[in-house]
């Protein structure tokens, strides 16, 4: 590229050699080399610099069409041309290298920042339950005599809660790493969406929640060919998220519908909704709402998004005019209307 | 029944200790092996009533240990593993495992699975199956819930009796389709969904919150005895 630019400029200059002095041509060629140095790598620029010097010598310095140089003045000019072209090439290259290093450093700093946030939230989320377990077991082992039966019950209950929490975080991390590795492959089979929803809700209700969950699905909804385990996890995470961030006695509504072979799944609550300026970020990995209570790794919703997309669907979040948040999932899937077989 | 003997094959000391305490305190006799080689030798020298097998053993893949055991061992084998992907579970069941429990597990759940596996192997050949309010008479081909007759179609009956005969055990989708409908139907899983839904409407108190026919996502179905789960 650099070389062809030099050839082109040279040819142009040569055609005008009656009007311009060959010393001016040197400047024009130097300019071309400088521009090439901004655009290309060091080796092509080097070649451009050397070849432009040779072209200038061969075509423009009298006597023409020889590499000989007539006068001492021209020898000095040619030498200077060589040096300036090379210095130019090297300097530009060096500046670009420094810029590149700067950019890499900035990228690295951003990565470190993300990693720090991740590590902070992770270490908090993992260490809190571990600290609880260690502390409670220490107490039960070495302080046993001073504990009342009630104390012991309480400590055991804390250990149980902590292990449940730890287990959930590890599950989230494992799911996330499955998504990150790109290894995740949905196993699609006929899903009874009513069953999927009730199974997810059953898992959530095992934690003695105080919110009210209502389920709204037409019993005639067809079967969908989807990955049941992934669908259950999507619903579990969305409902669990609503449970974590709404007050006691709030209502969570789960709706599933079928429109032209597209499953529409809605999970909405009557809580406070999401801050408008943060809605776009909630599906990002490790993103936590500002001024939110502690707990949670910021993985639940990104897993929802990852799983939904792995199933070829989309997830959308909006605040309801009446307050509260609504997550809407659309997934196109094969459907089967075979809902009852009477004659067997 | 005499106290049942259970052999634990697991390389993790902590898990063996936990199982030992849990099982001994529930009147089982416990033997242990820390790898596949010792496990196979112990099982052969002194065949237990049941084996609890880990899949991640240091010296041999658990699936192949399972296959070797199944060449001669007919008592229940329960897999206890951290592997929770559907393919591992299905191949363990295909290789002859009676049941599969993923670590971490609740001890109540483990004990329920052990009880039902042991009871099943003892009760083989009985013609009347009773699970809480449900009684199935395999000879008369009748089903009763709280002494009230339930009318089932022929296919519903085949499916329910197959599940109930294997009470407590997960039966895979493919197995159920092959046994109830025939080999040509193993990919017609929507049939299974339909009939499971119909059966639940007939035998469950709330078909949406089933207590007898439990779904194992991506794997199959399990018929459970509520009594086992409560203990």
Interface residues (C-beta under 8 A of the other chain):
Chain A: X163 X167 X187 X189 X190 X191 X192 X194 X195 X198 X199 X202 X215 X223 X227 X228 X229 X232 X336 X338 X339 X340 X341 X342 X344
Chain B: X86 X104 X153 X154 X155 X173 X189 X190 X191 X193 X194 X195 X197 X198 X208 X209 X215 X217 X218
